[in-house]
Amino acid sequence: SETVLDAVSNVGGLSPVSSKRNIWVARRCPQPGMPEQVLPVDWVGISQHGVAATNYQIMPGDRVYVKAQRLVTIDTT
């Protein structure tokens, strides 16, 4: 019953270079040969406004991706 918010908090939260607009869950399709599902996550809605619509339950085999903000990454290096 772990959700996206739980998964991110279990790894210590988002890093300073993490994009809050580019977070998604990649989920395998149950039928073989079909493409995986990409479920976009509204991080600001989940974390600041309590909107649970995109706070997906994490299933076995799911992967949560957080893209880095390119300008912040360049600036911090």
All heavy atoms as a GROMACS GRO file, in nm:
protein
  586
    1SER      N    1   0.081  -0.120   0.000
    1SER     CA    2   0.000   0.000   0.000
    1SER      C    3   0.086   0.127   0.000
    1SER      O    4   0.042   0.231   0.042
    1SER     CB    5  -0.094   0.000   0.120
    1SER     OG    6  -0.018   0.006   0.239
    2GLU      N    7   0.211   0.116  -0.046
    2GLU     CA    8   0.300   0.232  -0.054
    2GLU      C    9   0.262   0.317  -0.175
    2GLU      O   10   0.231   0.265  -0.282
    2GLU     CB   11   0.444   0.184  -0.067
    2GLU     CG   12   0.545   0.296  -0.059
    2GLU     CD   13   0.687   0.243  -0.055
    2GLU    OE1   14   0.733   0.194  -0.159
    2GLU    OE2   15   0.749   0.251   0.052
    3THR      N   16   0.265   0.449  -0.157
    3THR     CA   17   0.231   0.542  -0.264
    3THR      C   18   0.356   0.613  -0.312
    3THR      O   19   0.464   0.594  -0.259
    3THR     CB   20   0.129   0.645  -0.214
    3THR    OG1   21   0.188   0.723  -0.110
    3THR    CG2   22   0.002   0.579  -0.163
    4VAL      N   23   0.338   0.698  -0.414
    4VAL     CA   24   0.450   0.776  -0.467
    4VAL      C   25   0.511   0.862  -0.357
    4VAL      O   26   0.633   0.869  -0.340
    4VAL     CB   27   0.405   0.863  -0.585
    4VAL    CG1   28   0.515   0.956  -0.630
    4VAL    CG2   29   0.358   0.777  -0.700
    5LEU      N   30   0.428   0.928  -0.279
    5LEU     CA   31   0.476   1.014  -0.171
    5LEU      C   32   0.555   0.932  -0.069
    5LEU      O   33   0.661   0.976  -0.022
    5LEU     CB   34   0.358   1.085  -0.104
    5LEU     CG   35   0.390   1.192  -0.002
    5LEU    CD1   36   0.471   1.305  -0.065
    5LEU    CD2   37   0.262   1.248   0.058
    6ASP      N   38   0.507   0.814  -0.036
    6ASP     CA   39   0.580   0.725   0.057
    6ASP      C   40   0.715   0.685   0.000
    6ASP      O   41   0.816   0.685   0.071
    6ASP     CB   42   0.499   0.599   0.087
    6ASP     CG   43   0.368   0.626   0.158
    6ASP    OD1   44   0.361   0.726   0.232
    6ASP    OD2   45   0.273   0.547   0.138
    7ALA      N   46   0.718   0.649  -0.128
    7ALA     CA   47   0.842   0.604  -0.192
    7ALA      C   48   0.947   0.715  -0.193
    7ALA      O   49   1.064   0.691  -0.162
    7ALA     CB   50   0.815   0.556  -0.333
    8VAL      N   51   0.906   0.836  -0.226
    8VAL     CA   52   1.000   0.948  -0.229
    8VAL      C   53   1.049   0.981  -0.089
    8VAL      O   54   1.167   1.009  -0.068
    8VAL     CB   55   0.937   1.070  -0.298
    8VAL    CG1   56   1.026   1.193  -0.285
    8VAL    CG2   57   0.911   1.041  -0.445
    9SER      N   58   0.962   0.975   0.009
    9SER     CA   59   1.004   1.004   0.146
    9SER      C   60   1.097   0.895   0.200
    9SER      O   61   1.186   0.923   0.280
    9SER     CB   62   0.885   1.023   0.239
    9SER     OG   63   0.813   0.904   0.256
   10ASN      N   64   1.080   0.770   0.155
   10ASN     CA   65   1.167   0.661   0.199
   10ASN      C   66   1.310   0.675   0.149
   10ASN      O   67   1.402   0.620   0.209
   10ASN     CB   68   1.112   0.526   0.154
   10ASN     CG   69   0.996   0.480   0.239
   10ASN    OD1   70   0.976   0.528   0.350
   10ASN    ND2   71   0.918   0.389   0.186
   11VAL      N   72   1.331   0.747   0.040
   11VAL     CA   73   1.467   0.769  -0.011
   11VAL      C   74   1.522   0.904   0.031
   11VAL      O   75   1.623   0.949  -0.021
   11VAL     CB   76   1.474   0.753  -0.165
   11VAL    CG1   77   1.440   0.612  -0.207
   11VAL    CG2   78   1.387   0.856  -0.235
   12GLY      N   79   1.457   0.970   0.125
   12GLY     CA   80   1.509   1.096   0.178
   12GLY      C   81   1.454   1.220   0.110
   12GLY      O   82   1.509   1.328   0.126
   13GLY      N   83   1.349   1.206   0.031
   13GLY     CA   84   1.289   1.322  -0.035
   13GLY      C   85   1.357   1.351  -0.168
   13GLY      O   86   1.444   1.279  -0.214
   14LEU      N   87   1.313   1.459  -0.230
   14LEU     CA   88   1.371   1.499  -0.358
   14LEU      C   89   1.502   1.573  -0.335
   14LEU      O   90   1.517   1.647  -0.237
   14LEU     CB   91   1.274   1.591  -0.433
   14LEU     CG   92   1.141   1.530  -0.474
   14LEU    CD1   93   1.053   1.635  -0.541
   14LEU    CD2   94   1.162   1.412  -0.566
   15SER      N   95   1.597   1.554  -0.424
   15SER     CA   96   1.724   1.625  -0.413
   15SER      C   97   1.707   1.769  -0.461
   15SER      O   98   1.607   1.802  -0.525
   15SER     CB   99   1.831   1.554  -0.497
   15SER     OG  100   1.806   1.575  -0.634
   16PRO      N  101   1.803   1.856  -0.432
   16PRO     CA  102   1.791   1.996  -0.474
   16PRO      C  103   1.783   2.015  -0.626
   16PRO      O  104   1.731   2.115  -0.672
   16PRO     CB  105   1.917   2.061  -0.418
   16PRO     CG  106   1.960   1.974  -0.306
   16PRO     CD  107   1.918   1.836  -0.344
   17VAL      N  108   1.833   1.920  -0.703
   17VAL     CA  109   1.828   1.934  -0.849
   17VAL      C  110   1.707   1.865  -0.911
   17VAL      O  111   1.689   1.869  -1.032
   17VAL     CB  112   1.958   1.881  -0.915
   17VAL    CG1  113   2.077   1.960  -0.870
   17VAL    CG2  114   1.976   1.734  -0.888
   18SER      N  115   1.623   1.803  -0.831
   18SER     CA  116   1.506   1.731  -0.883
   18SER      C  117   1.401   1.827  -0.937
   18SER      O  118   1.372   1.930  -0.876
   18SER     CB  119   1.443   1.646  -0.774
   18SER     OG  120   1.530   1.548  -0.730
   19SER      N  121   1.344   1.790  -1.050
   19SER     CA  122   1.236   1.868  -1.108
   19SER      C  123   1.105   1.824  -1.044
   19SER      O  124   1.074   1.706  -1.039
   19SER     CB  125   1.230   1.844  -1.259
   19SER     OG  126   1.115   1.904  -1.313
   20LYS      N  127   1.028   1.919  -0.998
   20LYS     CA  128   0.897   1.887  -0.939
   20LYS      C  129   0.790   1.872  -1.046
   20LYS      O  130   0.680   1.828  -1.018
   20LYS     CB  131   0.859   1.996  -0.839
   20LYS     CG  132   0.950   1.998  -0.718
   20LYS     CD  133   0.910   2.104  -0.620
   20LYS     CE  134   1.001   2.096  -0.500
   20LYS     NZ  135   1.091   2.204  -0.488
   21ARG      N  136   0.824   1.906  -1.170
   21ARG     CA  137   0.728   1.897  -1.281
   21ARG      C  138   0.749   1.773  -1.367
   21ARG      O  139   0.664   1.743  -1.451
   21ARG     CB  140   0.739   2.021  -1.369
   21ARG     CG  141   0.697   2.145  -1.298
   21ARG     CD  142   0.703   2.264  -1.388
   21ARG     NE  143   0.661   2.383  -1.316
   21ARG     CZ  144   0.685   2.504  -1.355
   21ARG    NH1  145   0.751   2.526  -1.467
   21ARG    NH2  146   0.643   2.606  -1.285
   22ASN      N  147   0.861   1.706  -1.351
   22ASN     CA  148   0.891   1.589  -1.434
   22ASN      C  149   0.912   1.465  -1.348
   22ASN      O  150   1.023   1.414  -1.334
   22ASN     CB  151   1.016   1.616  -1.519
   22ASN     CG  152   0.989   1.717  -1.628
   22ASN    OD1  153   0.891   1.705  -1.700
   22ASN    ND2  154   1.074   1.816  -1.639
   23ILE      N  155   0.803   1.417  -1.290
   23ILE     CA  156   0.804   1.295  -1.210
   23ILE      C  157   0.697   1.204  -1.268
   23ILE      O  158   0.586   1.249  -1.299
   23ILE     CB  159   0.774   1.324  -1.061
   23ILE    CG1  160   0.877   1.422  -1.005
   23ILE    CG2  161   0.771   1.196  -0.980
   23ILE    CD1  162   0.846   1.470  -0.863
   24TRP      N  163   0.730   1.076  -1.286
   24TRP     CA  164   0.632   0.983  -1.338
   24TRP      C  165   0.659   0.843  -1.286
   24TRP      O  166   0.766   0.813  -1.236
   24TRP     CB  167   0.630   0.985  -1.490
   24TRP     CG  168   0.754   0.935  -1.557
   24TRP    CD1  169   0.779   0.808  -1.600
   24TRP    CD2  170   0.871   1.011  -1.590
   24TRP    NE1  171   0.904   0.800  -1.656
   24TRP    CE2  172   0.962   0.924  -1.652
   24TRP    CE3  173   0.907   1.144  -1.573
   24TRP    CZ2  174   1.087   0.965  -1.696
   24TRP    CZ3  175   1.032   1.185  -1.616
   24TRP    CH2  176   1.119   1.096  -1.678
   25VAL      N  177   0.556   0.760  -1.295
   25VAL     CA  178   0.566   0.619  -1.258
   25VAL      C  179   0.558   0.538  -1.387
   25VAL      O  180   0.467   0.558  -1.468
   25VAL     CB  181   0.451   0.578  -1.163
   25VAL    CG1  182   0.456   0.428  -1.134
   25VAL    CG2  183   0.455   0.658  -1.034
   26ALA      N  184   0.655   0.450  -1.407
   26ALA     CA  185   0.653   0.359  -1.521
   26ALA      C  186   0.603   0.224  -1.471
   26ALA      O  187   0.659   0.167  -1.378
   26ALA     CB  188   0.792   0.345  -1.582
   27ARG      N  189   0.495   0.178  -1.532
   27ARG     CA  190   0.430   0.053  -1.487
   27ARG      C  191   0.421  -0.044  -1.605
   27ARG      O  192   0.375  -0.006  -1.713
   27ARG     CB  193   0.292   0.084  -1.434
   27ARG     CG  194   0.213  -0.036  -1.387
   27ARG     CD  195   0.088   0.005  -1.315
   27ARG     NE  196   0.125   0.062  -1.186
   27ARG     CZ  197   0.042   0.133  -1.110
   27ARG    NH1  198  -0.081   0.155  -1.150
   27ARG    NH2  199   0.084   0.181  -0.995
   28ARG      N  200   0.464  -0.167  -1.583
   28ARG     CA  201   0.453  -0.268  -1.687
   28ARG      C  202   0.307  -0.298  -1.715
   28ARG      O  203   0.224  -0.302  -1.625
   28ARG     CB  204   0.523  -0.396  -1.645
   28ARG     CG  205   0.671  -0.382  -1.637
   28ARG     CD  206   0.733  -0.513  -1.602
   28ARG     NE  207   0.877  -0.496  -1.585
   28ARG     CZ  208   0.957  -0.589  -1.542
   28ARG    NH1  209   0.907  -0.706  -1.508
   28ARG    NH2  210   1.085  -0.566  -1.530
   29CYS      N  211   0.279  -0.325  -1.840
   29CYS     CA  212   0.144  -0.363  -1.879
   29CYS      C  213   0.125  -0.512  -1.850
   29CYS      O  214   0.217  -0.592  -1.873
   29CYS     CB  215   0.124  -0.334  -2.028
   29CYS     SG  216  -0.045  -0.356  -2.081
   30PRO      N  217   0.009  -0.553  -1.799
   30PRO     CA  218  -0.010  -0.694  -1.766
   30PRO      C  219  -0.006  -0.787  -1.887
   30PRO      O  220   0.028  -0.903  -1.875
   30PRO     CB  221  -0.147  -0.698  -1.698
   30PRO     CG  222  -0.204  -0.564  -1.708
   30PRO     CD  223  -0.103  -0.471  -1.763
   31GLN      N  224  -0.040  -0.737  -2.006
   31GLN     CA  225  -0.036  -0.820  -2.126
   31GLN      C  226   0.103  -0.814  -2.187
   31GLN      O  227   0.158  -0.706  -2.207
   31GLN     CB  228  -0.138  -0.771  -2.231
   31GLN     CG  229  -0.282  -0.792  -2.191
   31GLN     CD  230  -0.338  -0.674  -2.113
   31GLN    OE1  231  -0.280  -0.568  -2.114
   31GLN    NE2  232  -0.449  -0.694  -2.046
   32PRO      N  233   0.163  -0.928  -2.218
   32PRO     CA  234   0.296  -0.928  -2.279
   32PRO      C  235   0.292  -0.863  -2.418
   32PRO      O  236   0.196  -0.876  -2.492
   32PRO     CB  237   0.333  -1.076  -2.288
   32PRO     CG  238   0.213  -1.153  -2.250
   32PRO     CD  239   0.111  -1.060  -2.195
   33GLY      N  240   0.399  -0.791  -2.449
   33GLY     CA  241   0.410  -0.727  -2.578
   33GLY      C  242   0.348  -0.588  -2.586
   33GLY      O  243   0.362  -0.520  -2.686
   34MET      N  244   0.281  -0.547  -2.482
   34MET     CA  245   0.219  -0.415  -2.480
   34MET      C  246   0.316  -0.316  -2.416
   34MET      O  247   0.395  -0.354  -2.330
   34MET     CB  248   0.087  -0.417  -2.400
   34MET     CG  249  -0.019  -0.508  -2.459
   34MET     SD  250  -0.074  -0.456  -2.622
   34MET     CE  251  -0.157  -0.306  -2.584
   35PRO      N  252   0.310  -0.188  -2.455
   35PRO     CA  253   0.402  -0.090  -2.395
   35PRO      C  254   0.368  -0.064  -2.248
   35PRO      O  255   0.254  -0.085  -2.205
   35PRO     CB  256   0.380   0.035  -2.479
   35PRO     CG  257   0.244   0.020  -2.538
   35PRO     CD  258   0.222  -0.128  -2.554
   36GLU      N  259   0.470  -0.017  -2.174
   36GLU     CA  260   0.446   0.013  -2.033
   36GLU      C  261   0.364   0.141  -2.020
   36GLU      O  262   0.361   0.225  -2.110
   36GLU     CB  263   0.577   0.027  -1.957
   36GLU     CG  264   0.664   0.141  -2.000
   36GLU     CD  265   0.795   0.143  -1.926
   36GLU    OE1  266   0.833   0.045  -1.862
   36GLU    OE2  267   0.860   0.248  -1.932
   37GLN      N  268   0.295   0.153  -1.910
   37GLN     CA  269   0.215   0.272  -1.882
   37GLN      C  270   0.305   0.377  -1.819
   37GLN      O  271   0.389   0.346  -1.735
   37GLN     CB  272   0.102   0.240  -1.784
   37GLN     CG  273   0.000   0.144  -1.838
   37GLN     CD  274  -0.104   0.111  -1.732
   37GLN    OE1  275  -0.073   0.103  -1.613
   37GLN    NE2  276  -0.227   0.092  -1.775
   38VAL      N  277   0.286   0.501  -1.858
   38VAL     CA  278   0.356   0.613  -1.798
   38VAL      C  279   0.252   0.698  -1.727
   38VAL      O  280   0.163   0.754  -1.791
   38VAL     CB  281   0.433   0.695  -1.904
   38VAL    CG1  282   0.499   0.815  -1.840
   38VAL    CG2  283   0.536   0.609  -1.973
   39LEU      N  284   0.262   0.704  -1.593
   39LEU     CA  285   0.165   0.776  -1.512
   39LEU      C  286   0.228   0.904  -1.459
   39LEU      O  287   0.314   0.899  -1.370
   39LEU     CB  288   0.120   0.687  -1.395
   39LEU     CG  289   0.069   0.548  -1.433
   39LEU    CD1  290   0.052   0.462  -1.310
   39LEU    CD2  291  -0.061   0.558  -1.510
   40PRO      N  292   0.191   1.020  -1.514
   40PRO     CA  293   0.251   1.145  -1.466
   40PRO      C  294   0.207   1.177  -1.324
   40PRO      O  295   0.093   1.151  -1.284
   40PRO     CB  296   0.200   1.250  -1.564
   40PRO     CG  297   0.079   1.191  -1.625
   40PRO     CD  298   0.094   1.041  -1.619
   41VAL      N  299   0.298   1.234  -1.246
   41VAL     CA  300   0.273   1.267  -1.106
   41VAL      C  301   0.273   1.418  -1.089
   41VAL      O  302   0.364   1.486  -1.135
   41VAL     CB  303   0.382   1.204  -1.016
   41VAL    CG1  304   0.366   1.248  -0.871
   41VAL    CG2  305   0.378   1.053  -1.026
   42ASP      N  306   0.169   1.470  -1.026
   42ASP     CA  307   0.161   1.613  -0.992
   42ASP      C  308   0.221   1.630  -0.852
   42ASP      O  309   0.150   1.622  -0.752
   42ASP     CB  310   0.017   1.661  -0.998
   42ASP     CG  311   0.000   1.806  -0.956
   42ASP    OD1  312   0.102   1.880  -0.948
   42ASP    OD2  313  -0.115   1.848  -0.932
   43TRP      N  314   0.352   1.652  -0.846
   43TRP     CA  315   0.421   1.657  -0.717
   43TRP      C  316   0.373   1.773  -0.631
   43TRP      O  317   0.352   1.759  -0.511
   43TRP     CB  318   0.572   1.663  -0.736
   43TRP     CG  319   0.643   1.664  -0.606
   43TRP    CD1  320   0.702   1.771  -0.544
   43TRP    CD2  321   0.657   1.555  -0.516
   43TRP    NE1  322   0.753   1.734  -0.423
   43TRP    CE2  323   0.726   1.601  -0.402
   43TRP    CE3  324   0.617   1.422  -0.520
   43TRP    CZ2  325   0.756   1.518  -0.296
   43TRP    CZ3  326   0.648   1.341  -0.413
   43TRP    CH2  327   0.717   1.390  -0.303
   44VAL      N  328   0.354   1.889  -0.690
   44VAL     CA  329   0.310   2.006  -0.614
   44VAL      C  330   0.169   1.980  -0.559
   44VAL      O  331   0.140   2.012  -0.444
   44VAL     CB  332   0.314   2.134  -0.701
   44VAL    CG1  333   0.255   2.253  -0.628
   44VAL    CG2  334   0.457   2.163  -0.744
   45GLY      N  335   0.084   1.920  -0.639
   45GLY     CA  336  -0.050   1.888  -0.592
   45GLY      C  337  -0.051   1.790  -0.477
   45GLY      O  338  -0.124   1.804  -0.379
   46ILE      N  339   0.036   1.688  -0.486
   46ILE     CA  340   0.044   1.587  -0.380
   46ILE      C  341   0.102   1.645  -0.252
   46ILE      O  342   0.047   1.628  -0.143
   46ILE     CB  343   0.131   1.467  -0.425
   46ILE    CG1  344   0.063   1.390  -0.535
   46ILE    CG2  345   0.162   1.374  -0.308
   46ILE    CD1  346   0.152   1.285  -0.599
   47SER      N  347   0.215   1.712  -0.265
   47SER     CA  348   0.291   1.753  -0.147
   47SER      C  349   0.244   1.884  -0.083
   47SER      O  350   0.261   1.903   0.036
   47SER     CB  351   0.440   1.764  -0.181
   47SER     OG  352   0.460   1.863  -0.280
   48GLN      N  353   0.187   1.975  -0.161
   48GLN     CA  354   0.150   2.105  -0.106
   48GLN      C  355   0.000   2.128  -0.094
   48GLN      O  356  -0.043   2.205  -0.009
   48GLN     CB  357   0.212   2.216  -0.190
   48GLN     CG  358   0.363   2.216  -0.186
   48GLN     CD  359   0.422   2.324  -0.273
   48GLN    OE1  360   0.352   2.411  -0.324
   48GLN    NE2  361   0.553   2.319  -0.291
   49HIS      N  362  -0.078   2.062  -0.178
   49HIS     CA  363  -0.222   2.088  -0.179
   49HIS      C  364  -0.307   1.969  -0.135
   49HIS      O  365  -0.428   1.980  -0.127
   49HIS     CB  366  -0.267   2.134  -0.318
   49HIS     CG  367  -0.193   2.254  -0.368
   49HIS    ND1  368  -0.203   2.378  -0.308
   49HIS    CD2  369  -0.106   2.269  -0.470
   49HIS    CE1  370  -0.126   2.464  -0.373
   49HIS    NE2  371  -0.065   2.400  -0.471
   50GLY      N  372  -0.243   1.855  -0.111
   50GLY     CA  373  -0.316   1.737  -0.064
   50GLY      C  374  -0.403   1.672  -0.169
   50GLY      O  375  -0.495   1.599  -0.136
   51VAL      N  376  -0.376   1.696  -0.296
   51VAL     CA  377  -0.452   1.635  -0.405
   51VAL      C  378  -0.397   1.494  -0.427
   51VAL      O  379  -0.282   1.478  -0.466
   51VAL     CB  380  -0.442   1.718  -0.534
   51VAL    CG1  381  -0.519   1.652  -0.646
   51VAL    CG2  382  -0.491   1.859  -0.510
   52ALA      N  383  -0.478   1.394  -0.403
   52ALA     CA  384  -0.430   1.256  -0.407
   52ALA      C  385  -0.453   1.187  -0.541
   52ALA      O  386  -0.423   1.069  -0.555
   52ALA     CB  387  -0.499   1.175  -0.297
   53ALA      N  388  -0.501   1.259  -0.641
   53ALA     CA  389  -0.535   1.196  -0.769
   53ALA      C  390  -0.416   1.130  -0.837
   53ALA      O  391  -0.431   1.026  -0.901
   53ALA     CB  392  -0.597   1.300  -0.862
   54THR      N  393  -0.297   1.188  -0.826
   54THR     CA  394  -0.180   1.129  -0.892
   54THR      C  395  -0.082   1.068  -0.792
   54THR      O  396   0.031   1.037  -0.829
   54THR     CB  397  -0.107   1.233  -0.978
   54THR    OG1  398  -0.060   1.339  -0.896
   54THR    CG2  399  -0.197   1.288  -1.086
   55ASN      N  400  -0.125   1.051  -0.668
   55ASN     CA  401  -0.042   0.983  -0.568
   55ASN      C  402  -0.068   0.833  -0.580
   55ASN      O  403  -0.130   0.771  -0.496
   55ASN     CB  404  -0.075   1.033  -0.428
   55ASN     CG  405   0.027   0.989  -0.326
   55ASN    OD1  406   0.136   0.945  -0.359
   55ASN    ND2  407  -0.010   0.999  -0.200
   56TYR      N  408  -0.017   0.775  -0.690
   56TYR     CA  409  -0.048   0.637  -0.726
   56TYR      C  410   0.008   0.539  -0.624
   56TYR      O  411   0.113   0.563  -0.565
   56TYR     CB  412   0.012   0.604  -0.863
   56TYR     CG  413  -0.036   0.696  -0.972
   56TYR    CD1  414   0.049   0.791  -1.026
   56TYR    CD2  415  -0.166   0.688  -1.019
   56TYR    CE1  416   0.006   0.876  -1.127
   56TYR    CE2  417  -0.210   0.774  -1.118
   56TYR     CZ  418  -0.123   0.867  -1.171
   56TYR     OH  419  -0.168   0.952  -1.269
   57GLN      N  420  -0.062   0.428  -0.609
   57GLN     CA  421  -0.010   0.319  -0.527
   57GLN      C  422   0.098   0.249  -0.609
   57GLN      O  423   0.078   0.218  -0.726
   57GLN     CB  424  -0.120   0.222  -0.490
   57GLN     CG  425  -0.073   0.110  -0.401
   57GLN     CD  426  -0.187   0.019  -0.356
   57GLN    OE1  427  -0.302   0.041  -0.391
   57GLN    NE2  428  -0.152  -0.081  -0.281
   58ILE      N  429   0.212   0.224  -0.547
   58ILE     CA  430   0.324   0.159  -0.614
   58ILE      C  431   0.301   0.008  -0.612
   58ILE      O  432   0.279  -0.051  -0.507
   58ILE     CB  433   0.458   0.194  -0.545
   58ILE    CG1  434   0.477   0.345  -0.540
   58ILE    CG2  435   0.574   0.126  -0.615
   58ILE    CD1  436   0.487   0.413  -0.674
   59MET      N  437   0.306  -0.052  -0.731
   59MET     CA  438   0.288  -0.196  -0.746
   59MET      C  439   0.425  -0.261  -0.766
   59MET      O  440   0.521  -0.195  -0.804
   59MET     CB  441   0.200  -0.225  -0.869
   59MET     CG  442   0.064  -0.161  -0.863
   59MET     SD  443  -0.033  -0.236  -0.732
   59MET     CE  444  -0.190  -0.162  -0.761
   60PRO      N  445   0.435  -0.392  -0.743
   60PRO     CA  446   0.562  -0.460  -0.769
   60PRO      C  447   0.604  -0.442  -0.915
   60PRO      O  448   0.523  -0.459  -1.006
   60PRO     CB  449   0.531  -0.607  -0.739
   60PRO     CG  450   0.415  -0.602  -0.646
   60PRO     CD  451   0.335  -0.482  -0.685
   61GLY      N  452   0.728  -0.405  -0.936
   61GLY     CA  453   0.780  -0.383  -1.070
   61GLY      C  454   0.770  -0.239  -1.118
   61GLY      O  455   0.825  -0.204  -1.222
   62ASP      N  456   0.698  -0.154  -1.045
   62ASP     CA  457   0.688  -0.012  -1.082
   62ASP      C  458   0.821   0.058  -1.060
   62ASP      O  459   0.899   0.020  -0.971
   62ASP     CB  460   0.582   0.060  -0.999
   62ASP     CG  461   0.441   0.029  -1.044
   62ASP    OD1  462   0.425  -0.044  -1.144
   62ASP    OD2  463   0.347   0.079  -0.980
   63ARG      N  464   0.846   0.160  -1.139
   63ARG     CA  465   0.964   0.244  -1.121
   63ARG      C  466   0.919   0.389  -1.116
   63ARG      O  467   0.837   0.432  -1.197
   63ARG     CB  468   1.062   0.223  -1.238
   63ARG     CG  469   1.117   0.082  -1.241
   63ARG     CD  470   1.193   0.053  -1.367
   63ARG     NE  471   1.122   0.082  -1.491
   63ARG     CZ  472   1.038  -0.002  -1.553
   63ARG    NH1  473   1.014  -0.120  -1.501
   63ARG    NH2  474   0.980   0.031  -1.665
   64VAL      N  475   0.971   0.463  -1.019
   64VAL     CA  476   0.940   0.605  -1.006
   64VAL      C  477   1.060   0.683  -1.060
   64VAL      O  478   1.172   0.665  -1.015
   64VAL     CB  479   0.912   0.645  -0.859
   64VAL    CG1  480   0.884   0.793  -0.846
   64VAL    CG2  481   0.797   0.563  -0.803
   65TYR      N  482   1.034   0.767  -1.158
   65TYR     CA  483   1.140   0.847  -1.220
   65TYR      C  484   1.124   0.993  -1.181
   65TYR      O  485   1.013   1.046  -1.181
   65TYR     CB  486   1.134   0.837  -1.373
   65TYR     CG  487   1.176   0.703  -1.426
   65TYR    CD1  488   1.083   0.606  -1.457
   65TYR    CD2  489   1.310   0.675  -1.445
   65TYR    CE1  490   1.122   0.483  -1.506
   65TYR    CE2  491   1.350   0.552  -1.494
   65TYR     CZ  492   1.255   0.457  -1.524
   65TYR     OH  493   1.295   0.335  -1.572
   66VAL      N  494   1.236   1.056  -1.150
   66VAL     CA  495   1.240   1.199  -1.120
   66VAL      C  496   1.349   1.259  -1.207
   66VAL      O  497   1.467   1.225  -1.193
   66VAL     CB  498   1.270   1.226  -0.970
   66VAL    CG1  499   1.273   1.375  -0.943
   66VAL    CG2  500   1.169   1.155  -0.882
   67LYS      N  501   1.310   1.346  -1.296
   67LYS     CA  502   1.406   1.408  -1.387
   67LYS      C  503   1.476   1.524  -1.315
   67LYS      O  504   1.417   1.590  -1.231
   67LYS     CB  505   1.333   1.459  -1.511
   67LYS     CG  506   1.423   1.497  -1.624
   67LYS     CD  507   1.342   1.525  -1.748
   67LYS     CE  508   1.434   1.558  -1.863
   67LYS     NZ  509   1.357   1.586  -1.985
   68ALA      N  510   1.599   1.549  -1.350
   68ALA     CA  511   1.675   1.660  -1.291
   68ALA      C  512   1.647   1.789  -1.368
   68ALA      O  513   1.624   1.785  -1.489
   68ALA     CB  514   1.824   1.630  -1.293
   69GLN      N  515   1.650   1.900  -1.297
   69GLN     CA  516   1.639   2.030  -1.363
   69GLN      C  517   1.775   2.062  -1.424
   69GLN      O  518   1.874   2.072  -1.353
   69GLN     CB  519   1.601   2.139  -1.263
   69GLN     CG  520   1.465   2.123  -1.203
   69GLN     CD  521   1.435   2.237  -1.110
   69GLN    OE1  522   1.453   2.353  -1.143
   69GLN    NE2  523   1.391   2.203  -0.989
   70ARG      N  524   1.779   2.078  -1.553
   70ARG     CA  525   1.906   2.093  -1.624
   70ARG      C  526   1.983   2.217  -1.577
   70ARG      O  527   2.103   2.210  -1.550
   70ARG     CB  528   1.881   2.101  -1.774
   70ARG     CG  529   2.008   2.099  -1.855
   70ARG     CD  530   1.975   2.086  -2.001
   70ARG     NE  531   1.906   1.962  -2.026
   70ARG     CZ  532   1.959   1.861  -2.094
   70ARG    NH1  533   2.077   1.873  -2.144
   70ARG    NH2  534   1.890   1.751  -2.113
   71LEU      N  535   1.917   2.332  -1.565
   71LEU     CA  536   1.988   2.454  -1.526
   71LEU      C  537   2.039   2.447  -1.383
   71LEU      O  538   2.149   2.494  -1.353
   71LEU     CB  539   1.899   2.576  -1.545
   71LEU     CG  540   1.870   2.614  -1.690
   71LEU    CD1  541   1.773   2.732  -1.696
   71LEU    CD2  542   1.996   2.645  -1.765
   72VAL      N  543   1.961   2.389  -1.294
   72VAL     CA  544   2.005   2.375  -1.155
   72VAL      C  545   2.123   2.279  -1.147
   72VAL      O  546   2.218   2.301  -1.072
   72VAL     CB  547   1.888   2.330  -1.064
   72VAL    CG1  548   1.936   2.306  -0.923
   72VAL    CG2  549   1.777   2.432  -1.066
   73THR      N  550   2.118   2.172  -1.225
   73THR     CA  551   2.229   2.076  -1.227
   73THR      C  552   2.357   2.142  -1.276
   73THR      O  553   2.464   2.124  -1.218
   73THR     CB  554   2.194   1.956  -1.318
   73THR    OG1  555   2.071   1.899  -1.274
   73THR    CG2  556   2.302   1.852  -1.315
   74ILE      N  557   2.347   2.219  -1.383
   74ILE     CA  558   2.466   2.289  -1.436
   74ILE      C  559   2.518   2.389  -1.335
   74ILE      O  560   2.638   2.401  -1.312
   74ILE     CB  561   2.430   2.357  -1.570
   74ILE    CG1  562   2.404   2.250  -1.676
   74ILE    CG2  563   2.543   2.451  -1.614
   74ILE    CD1  564   2.345   2.305  -1.805
   75ASP      N  565   2.427   2.461  -1.270
   75ASP     CA  566   2.466   2.564  -1.173
   75ASP      C  567   2.535   2.504  -1.051
   75ASP      O  568   2.628   2.561  -0.997
   75ASP     CB  569   2.344   2.645  -1.131
   75ASP     CG  570   2.380   2.765  -1.047
   75ASP    OD1  571   2.474   2.837  -1.085
   75ASP    OD2  572   2.312   2.787  -0.944
   76THR      N  573   2.490   2.386  -1.006
   76THR     CA  574   2.549   2.326  -0.887
   76THR      C  575   2.684   2.260  -0.914
   76THR      O  576   2.761   2.240  -0.822
   76THR     CB  577   2.456   2.222  -0.824
   76THR    OG1  578   2.422   2.124  -0.921
   76THR    CG2  579   2.332   2.287  -0.769
   77THR      N  580   2.710   2.225  -1.040
   77THR     CA  581   2.841   2.167  -1.071
   77THR      C  582   2.940   2.278  -1.088
   77THR      O  583   3.052   2.276  -1.058
   77THR     CB  584   2.837   2.081  -1.198
   77THR    OG1  585   2.788   2.158  -1.306
   77THR    CG2  586   2.750   1.959  -1.175
   0.00000   0.00000   0.00000
